[in-house]
Amino acid sequence: MSQTSLKQKKKVSELNNSKDSIDTEKRKDSEKSGVRLSTQESQESPLPKTDSRGYVVRNQWSRTSRSPSTRAPSVDETRSKSASLKLPASSTTSRTSSTSPSQQDSQKELSAQPSPPTPPMPLDSSPPTPPESYSQSRRSSKMQENPEAWAHGIARDSMQLREYPPRTPPTEWKSYAQRRTTYSTQLDRDCLSQLPRQQQLEEEEEDDEAYWASVRTLYEKTPSCSRPRPPKPKHAITIAVSSRALFNMVDGRKIFEEEGLEKYMEYQLTNENVILTPGPAFRFVKALQHVNARLRDLYPNEQDLFDIVLMTNNHAQVGVRLINSVNHYGLLIDRFCLTGGKSPIGYLKAYLTNLYLSADSEKVQEAIQEGIASATMFDGAKDMAYCDTQLRVAFDGDAVLFSDESEHITKEHGLDKFFQHEALFENKPLAQGPLKGFLEDLGRLQKKFYAKDERLLCPIRTYLVTARSAASSGARVLKTLRRWGLEIDEALFLAGAPKGPILVKIRPHIFFDDHMFHIEGAQKFGTITAHVPYGINQKMNN
């Protein structure tokens, strides 16, 4: 070869080296700004544009939308991306080796001319580089350090992705329940067996919570439904009432007298859910409870109240029917005494009884002998309307509130001697009778209402209904009550007239008298009476 050809080859290699250096500088500048520039040879056969992360930019930024396409590149795109990431020096050297001498001369002339400066790209012609995260910045730095290795890595990753087996078609997919039945374990079977039981327990707990919430709401809305505590016996006024006085037990009594105790108990057990009808003391007990309610309103912590005790010689098995009847009528009777055929009189003092009411005259006689105020209850012959807001108690005078000394004088010496005796001892108080203590209890409770300015609205009213004459023997009675410190609301002196018509007007819940003649007369008018067998009349009426 000649020297000229050697010089031409040397010049061509220098041109190629200079061009390679220029292209390298341009590529570095384009990578910093996020845009890759290709050489003039690549312009003749343009390569797809890529962003700083190596992804092919398919869709340019539009004038209306600034968001780049987020579609994942395909396998073909990764190939083109790897081809574009290769250094252009290899392509240029291969091309220059195959060019003709004429083409080399033209390239020499072009290289001799200074290259024009690259005009700045308009804003809309190329997409702006989005903000890169920390991982993207690290990846771009690795691309700048070794772009060819990075491109080969991307191509290798894409090839590896293609080697994965195909996905399972949707028609062959199985649910978790199907796979669990095929490949079930003991743990799954245990969980499945316990799941319905757990759900049932949760539902029961929710039902219980809802029930108790409704009950709590009901009790909050109705505070009066709470049952008041019974008073302490040592402070209370204890009224002992027999079961036959409180309820009508005539049918059971008839069976007991005719067929014996076993048949009587069998009858009561069979009918224990049958509510007993009210007896002669029923309205009296209801009136006592009303007084207690009024006292609790005025004195919330009051203990000086009426306390009702059910005293009966019935067997304990009969107590279920009695309890059902007491609860049915809303009676606040908390203390029971069921003696099982034995007389309950021996328990009266143990219960601190102030008054004992029974339908059995023999037991009343026993209680009188024990020094306990007692009376035999009798129901009225016809119905009578009673006051529900006021306890009304009527007393006879002699042998009830007072002693029977005047009765002795009348029986032995007649009425004239009786009138002379009363005028002579007008200022001498009469001796007390069996019901004097009960009148004192009523008066003590009345004063509690008077202290609250409730005299006109007091729920207790007492009456004295006596056959005495006011003019001849009435003064001694009133002075005796005054000396005792007791007040009587109404004093009715009848001078021997019948008491029935007066009692109809009063409508007392109970009328205490020692004469059966007056008791029977009052019964005809429907008055509930209580016979007090005391003194001389105790022997006469028996």
Sequence and secondary structure as in RCSB ss.txt:
>XXXX:A:sequence
MSQTSLKQKKKVSELNNSKDSIDTEKRKDSEKSGVRLSTQESQESPLPKTDSRGYVVRNQWSRTSRSPSTRAPSV
DETRSKSASLKLPASSTTSRTSSTSPSQQDSQKELSAQPSPPTPPMPLDSSPPTPPESYSQSRRSSKMQENPEAW
AHGIARDSMQLREYPPRTPPTEWKSYAQRRTTYSTQLDRDCLSQLPRQQQLEEEEEDDEAYWASVRTLYEKTPSC
SRPRPPKPKHAITIAVSSRALFNMVDGRKIFEEEGLEKYMEYQLTNENVILTPGPAFRFVKALQHVNARLRDLYP
NEQDLFDIVLMTNNHAQVGVRLINSVNHYGLLIDRFCLTGGKSPIGYLKAYLTNLYLSADSEKVQEAIQEGIASA
TMFDGAKDMAYCDTQLRVAFDGDAVLFSDESEHITKEHGLDKFFQHEALFENKPLAQGPLKGFLEDLGRLQKKFY
AKDERLLCPIRTYLVTARSAASSGARVLKTLRRWGLEIDEALFLAGAPKGPILVKIRPHIFFDDHMFHIEGAQKF
GTITAHVPYGINQKMNN
>XXXX:A:secstr
  HHHHHHHHHHHHHHHHHHHHHHHHHHHHHHHT     HHHHHS    B TTS B  S   SS          H
HHHHHHHHHHS THHHHHHHHHT  HHHHHHHHHHHHS         TTTS       HHHHHHHHHHHH HHHH
HHHHHHHHHHHHTS     GGG   HHHHHHHS  HHHHHHHHHHHHHHHHHHHHHHHHHHHHHHHHHHHH GGG
S      TTTSEEEEE HHHHEE HHHHHHHHHH HHHHHHHHHHTTTS  EE TTHHHHHHHHHHHHHHHHH T
T    EEEEEEE   GGGHHHHHHHHHHTT    EEEE TTS GGGGTTTTTEEEEEES HHHHHHHHHTT  EE
EEE  SS     SSSEEEEE TBTTTB SHHHHHHHHHHHHHHHHHHHHTTTS   B TTHHHHHHHHHHHHHHH
HTT STT SEEEEEEESS IIIIIHHHHHHHHHHT   SEEEE TT  SHHHHHHH  SEEEES HHHHHHHHHT
T  EEE   THHHHHH 
